[in-house]
Amino acid sequence: KYYRAELKMILSIYPSMLWNEMIAEYVRKKYKKILSVPYSVGNFIFSADFAQGGSIEELSQMRVPMPNKEAVYEGDMKEIAEKVFHAHNITQDMLELKDTDKFRLKGTRRRVFFFPEDVTMSEPEADEINEGRLKMKVTFRIPSGCYATMLIKRIAGEAPVEDNILRTNEIKNQGD
């Protein structure tokens, strides 16, 4: 038997993956230089060239709703959401939980971009746990609801910057 919080987490995994794909497509569309970082079901896509995409203030205000039946997407995000849903052979109406009285997928609006404050980094030093590797201490403040893991992945640059040619398998194979 799952507890309520665990069940909510399990039910949010698929919409979170769809949201990540939507944002990846947005970044590919808006920016020429991108950074792709693999994760378990695709790639996180980051801009490597914020200068061309608008002001930092404008970008930090951008929020996109989590996919669910009632989510409303506008402009570029409407087209991108439809493309991602099509790639998964679903419609937005299918994102309704049926036969559940207690749960529904909420249309929480997540930040697309965030910019950390008060960032400090120590000098690299020997890592006593991973022999032959270096470690650094990084401190920062980020807005509520943002994921520190994403910031660390972006700072670490876990993949090379390439021209805008990368696609997740679902999006790349859509035209086949």
ABEGO torsion letter per residue (X at the ends): XBBAAAAAAAAAAAAAAAAAAAAAAAAAAABABBBBBBBAAEBBBBBABAAAAEBAAAAAABBBBBBBAABBBBEAAAAAAAAAAAAAGBBAAAABBBGBAABBBBABBBBABBBBBGBBBBBBBBBAABBGBBBBBBBBBBBBGBBAAAAAAAAAGABBBBBBABBBAAAAAAAX
